[in-house]
Amino acid sequence: MLNSVERETLAAPRVRPIRIEGMRKFLVDLKFLWLEQMLEVRTTWYWLLVFSLIMPLSMVFGFARIGSGLTDRTSLLYIISGAAVFSVATEGIVTMAQRTGEMKKQGMLIYYASLPINRIAFVTALILSRLVVALPGMLLPIVAGPLIYGISLEFSPWILFLLPMAALSLSAIGIALGSLIDSVELIAVIANVLIFLLLMAAPVFIPIEALPLPLQILGYLLPPTYVADALRHALDGTIGTAFYFDVAMLIALTVVSLYIVARFLRWRLK
């Protein structure tokens, strides 16, 4: 008979290889799924690039001229970071919803559901393939805004981490819409309305103290709240406790989002 210490000693070496094998499978799935998605993106990358640049730049240029003009640095910081978050949310919700809906309509979702692939790798590959084209549109407000209005902002490497994480944190919403609604046209309408409501309910363009109390409470449950606040800290050069709290919350919400996709969101085959 083996005592408890001996049993744990014999069992321990088995756990580590299983985890390593699981991570290796995830990376292999991610690699080939990303390459496959890039083959899809390459046929329309120029259109995706153009449209991903127009809206964020229009927001930076237009929102600052509402009323008598918003020329103070704080308002411009909200507009610039908000335009970047809008671009991120569009990729995470609208693009993912439409892409999932198109794959379902074409029967490709049945194909992917039948494969022994990691679902988190599948979602990550979809997002990363679009980020290759969409990242310039996300960065454009941050680069063009200070040049247009003559203000000085910091460019922290943290920004390149925040934007992909924000897109991943919103991906479950996009996939849910794409998989649960049959009409691709209806998906586009609902996703665009939802993204507008999401950005207005969260303190993205608007300071949280200016929102009604119910929206303030709701805002703390939404990923755009934390990515927008973290972006403002990064651009303002005030990286500290509040910034790291935003990053931690964004990571937590991303983990929850991917867990929902992997565990609870069923891939509809009909």
C-alpha positions as CSV (number, residue, x, y, z in Angstrom):
1,M,0.0,0.0,0.0
2,L,1.2,3.5,-0.9
3,N,0.9,6.3,1.5
4,S,-0.5,9.7,0.4
5,V,2.9,11.3,-0.2
6,E,4.0,8.5,-2.5
7,R,0.7,8.6,-4.4
8,E,1.1,12.4,-4.9
9,T,4.7,11.9,-6.0
10,L,3.6,9.3,-8.7
11,A,0.7,11.5,-9.9
12,A,2.6,14.8,-10.1
13,P,4.6,14.0,-13.2
14,R,1.4,13.2,-15.1
15,V,-0.2,16.5,-14.6
16,R,2.6,18.6,-16.1
17,P,2.8,16.7,-19.4
18,I,-1.0,16.9,-19.8
19,R,-0.9,20.7,-19.3
20,I,2.1,21.1,-21.7
21,E,0.3,18.9,-24.3
22,G,-2.8,21.0,-23.9
23,M,-0.9,24.2,-24.4
24,R,0.9,22.8,-27.4
25,K,-2.4,21.8,-29.0
26,F,-3.8,25.2,-28.4
27,L,-0.8,26.9,-30.1
28,V,-0.9,24.5,-33.1
29,D,-4.7,25.1,-33.5
30,L,-4.1,28.8,-33.2
31,K,-1.4,28.8,-35.8
32,F,-3.3,26.9,-38.5
33,L,-6.6,28.6,-37.8
34,W,-4.9,32.0,-38.0
35,L,-3.2,31.1,-41.3
36,E,-6.5,29.9,-42.7
37,Q,-8.3,33.1,-41.7
38,M,-5.5,35.2,-43.2
39,L,-6.2,33.6,-46.5
40,E,-9.8,34.9,-46.2
41,V,-8.7,38.4,-45.1
42,R,-6.1,38.9,-47.9
43,T,-8.8,39.0,-50.6
44,T,-10.5,42.1,-49.0
45,W,-7.8,43.6,-46.9
46,Y,-7.8,46.9,-48.7
47,W,-11.6,47.5,-48.2
48,L,-11.3,46.5,-44.5
49,L,-8.4,48.9,-44.1
50,V,-10.1,51.8,-45.7
51,F,-13.3,51.4,-43.7
52,S,-11.5,50.8,-40.4
53,L,-9.7,54.2,-40.9
54,I,-12.6,56.4,-41.9
55,M,-14.8,56.2,-38.8
56,P,-12.2,56.7,-36.0
57,L,-10.7,59.6,-37.9
58,S,-14.1,61.2,-38.5
59,M,-14.9,60.9,-34.8
60,V,-11.6,62.6,-33.8
61,F,-12.2,65.4,-36.3
62,G,-16.0,65.8,-35.8
63,F,-16.7,65.3,-32.1
64,A,-14.2,68.0,-31.1
65,R,-16.3,70.5,-33.1
66,I,-19.6,69.9,-31.5
67,G,-21.3,73.0,-30.2
68,S,-18.7,75.8,-29.7
69,G,-15.9,73.3,-29.9
70,L,-14.2,71.0,-27.3
71,T,-10.6,72.3,-27.2
72,D,-9.5,71.5,-23.7
73,R,-7.0,68.7,-23.3
74,T,-9.3,66.5,-21.1
75,S,-12.2,66.6,-23.7
76,L,-9.8,65.8,-26.5
77,L,-8.3,62.9,-24.5
78,Y,-11.8,61.5,-24.1
79,I,-12.5,61.9,-27.8
80,I,-9.2,60.3,-29.0
81,S,-9.4,57.4,-26.6
82,G,-13.1,56.9,-27.3
83,A,-12.5,56.8,-31.0
84,A,-9.9,54.1,-30.5
85,V,-12.3,52.1,-28.3
86,F,-15.0,52.4,-30.9
87,S,-12.7,50.9,-33.5
88,V,-11.8,48.0,-31.1
89,A,-15.5,47.4,-30.2
90,T,-16.4,47.3,-33.8
91,E,-13.9,44.5,-34.5
92,G,-14.9,42.6,-31.3
93,I,-18.7,42.8,-31.8
94,V,-19.7,43.8,-35.4
95,T,-17.0,42.1,-37.3
96,M,-17.1,38.9,-35.2
97,A,-20.9,38.8,-35.4
98,Q,-20.9,39.2,-39.2
99,R,-18.1,36.8,-39.8
100,T,-19.8,34.1,-37.6
101,G,-23.1,34.7,-39.3
102,E,-21.5,34.3,-42.8
103,M,-19.7,31.1,-41.8
104,K,-23.0,29.7,-40.4
105,K,-24.8,30.6,-43.7
106,Q,-22.1,29.1,-45.8
107,G,-22.0,25.9,-43.7
108,M,-18.4,26.6,-42.5
109,L,-19.5,26.7,-38.9
110,I,-20.6,23.0,-39.2
111,Y,-17.1,22.2,-40.5
112,Y,-15.4,24.0,-37.6
113,A,-17.7,22.5,-35.0
114,S,-16.9,19.0,-36.3
115,L,-13.1,19.5,-35.9
116,P,-11.3,18.6,-32.7
117,I,-10.1,22.2,-32.3
118,N,-9.8,24.4,-29.3
119,R,-12.7,26.9,-29.4
120,I,-10.7,29.6,-27.6
121,A,-8.0,29.2,-30.3
122,F,-10.7,29.5,-33.0
123,V,-12.0,32.8,-31.5
124,T,-8.5,34.2,-31.0
125,A,-7.5,33.3,-34.6
126,L,-10.6,35.2,-35.9
127,I,-9.8,38.3,-33.9
128,L,-6.0,38.3,-34.6
129,S,-6.5,37.8,-38.3
130,R,-8.8,41.0,-38.4
131,L,-6.4,42.9,-36.1
132,V,-3.7,42.7,-38.7
133,V,-5.8,44.9,-40.9
134,A,-7.8,46.8,-38.2
135,L,-4.9,47.8,-35.9
136,P,-4.0,50.9,-38.0
137,G,-7.5,52.1,-37.6
138,M,-7.3,51.6,-33.9
139,L,-4.0,53.5,-33.7
140,L,-5.0,56.3,-36.1
141,P,-7.0,58.4,-33.5
142,I,-4.1,58.1,-31.1
143,V,-1.5,59.2,-33.7
144,A,-3.6,61.8,-35.7
145,G,-5.5,63.4,-32.7
146,P,-2.5,65.1,-31.2
147,L,-1.3,66.2,-34.6
148,I,-4.7,67.7,-35.5
149,Y,-5.2,69.6,-32.2
150,G,-1.6,70.3,-31.3
151,I,-1.6,68.5,-27.9
152,S,1.1,66.3,-26.4
153,L,0.2,62.7,-25.5
154,E,2.3,59.8,-24.4
155,F,2.5,56.6,-26.5
156,S,3.0,53.7,-24.1
157,P,3.7,50.1,-25.3
158,W,0.8,49.2,-23.1
159,I,-1.5,50.4,-25.8
160,L,-0.5,47.5,-28.1
161,F,-1.6,45.1,-25.3
162,L,-4.8,46.9,-24.4
163,L,-6.3,47.0,-27.9
164,P,-6.2,43.2,-28.7
165,M,-7.3,42.3,-25.2
166,A,-10.3,44.7,-25.5
167,A,-11.3,43.0,-28.8
168,L,-11.0,39.6,-27.3
169,S,-13.1,40.6,-24.3
170,L,-16.0,41.6,-26.5
171,S,-15.7,38.6,-28.9
172,A,-18.3,36.5,-27.0
173,I,-21.0,39.1,-27.7
174,G,-20.2,39.1,-31.4
175,I,-20.1,35.3,-31.7
176,A,-23.3,35.0,-29.7
177,L,-25.1,37.4,-32.1
178,G,-23.6,35.6,-35.2
179,S,-24.5,32.1,-34.1
180,L,-28.0,32.8,-32.7
181,I,-29.4,35.0,-35.5
182,D,-30.0,33.4,-38.9
183,S,-30.1,36.6,-41.1
184,V,-26.7,38.2,-41.8
185,E,-28.4,41.5,-42.6
186,L,-30.3,41.4,-39.2
187,I,-27.0,40.6,-37.5
188,A,-25.4,43.7,-39.0
189,V,-28.3,45.9,-37.9
190,I,-28.5,44.6,-34.3
191,A,-24.7,44.6,-33.9
192,N,-24.3,48.2,-34.9
193,V,-27.2,49.3,-32.7
194,L,-25.7,47.3,-29.8
195,I,-22.3,48.9,-30.2
196,F,-23.8,52.4,-30.1
197,L,-25.7,51.6,-27.0
198,L,-22.7,49.9,-25.4
199,L,-20.4,52.9,-26.0
200,M,-23.0,55.4,-24.8
201,A,-23.8,53.3,-21.6
202,A,-20.1,53.0,-20.7
203,P,-17.9,56.0,-19.8
204,V,-16.0,55.9,-23.1
205,F,-16.7,59.4,-24.6
206,I,-18.4,60.6,-21.4
207,P,-16.9,60.9,-17.9
208,I,-18.5,58.4,-15.6
209,E,-19.7,61.1,-13.1
210,A,-21.7,62.7,-16.0
211,L,-23.7,59.5,-16.5
212,P,-26.9,58.6,-14.5
213,L,-26.3,56.3,-11.5
214,P,-27.8,53.2,-13.2
215,L,-25.5,53.6,-16.2
216,Q,-22.5,54.2,-13.8
217,I,-23.2,50.8,-12.2
218,L,-23.7,49.1,-15.6
219,G,-20.5,50.7,-16.9
220,Y,-18.4,48.8,-14.3
221,L,-19.6,45.6,-15.8
222,L,-18.6,46.5,-19.4
223,P,-15.1,46.0,-20.9
224,P,-15.1,49.3,-22.8
225,T,-15.1,51.1,-19.4
226,Y,-11.8,49.7,-18.4
227,V,-10.0,49.8,-21.7
228,A,-11.1,53.5,-22.2
229,D,-9.9,54.5,-18.8
230,A,-6.6,52.5,-19.2
231,L,-6.0,54.2,-22.5
232,R,-6.6,57.6,-21.0
233,H,-4.0,56.9,-18.3
234,A,-1.5,55.6,-20.8
235,L,-1.9,58.5,-23.2
236,D,-1.8,61.0,-20.3
237,G,1.3,59.4,-18.8
238,T,-0.3,58.7,-15.5
239,I,0.3,55.0,-15.3
240,G,-0.3,53.9,-11.7
241,T,-2.6,51.9,-9.4
242,A,-5.8,52.9,-11.3
243,F,-4.2,51.9,-14.6
244,Y,-3.1,48.5,-13.3
245,F,-6.6,48.0,-11.8
246,D,-8.1,48.6,-15.3
247,V,-5.7,46.2,-16.9
248,A,-6.5,43.5,-14.3
249,M,-10.3,44.0,-14.8
250,L,-9.9,43.8,-18.6
251,I,-7.9,40.6,-18.3
252,A,-10.5,39.1,-16.0
253,L,-13.4,40.1,-18.4
254,T,-11.4,38.6,-21.3
255,V,-11.0,35.3,-19.4
256,V,-14.7,35.3,-18.6
257,S,-15.6,36.0,-22.3
258,L,-13.4,33.2,-23.6
259,Y,-14.6,30.8,-21.0
260,I,-18.2,31.5,-22.0
261,V,-17.4,30.8,-25.6
262,A,-15.5,27.6,-24.8
263,R,-18.0,26.2,-22.2
264,F,-21.5,27.6,-22.5
265,L,-22.0,29.0,-26.0
266,R,-23.1,26.1,-28.3
267,W,-22.2,26.1,-31.9
268,R,-25.5,26.1,-33.7
269,L,-25.3,23.7,-36.7
270,K,-28.8,24.5,-38.1
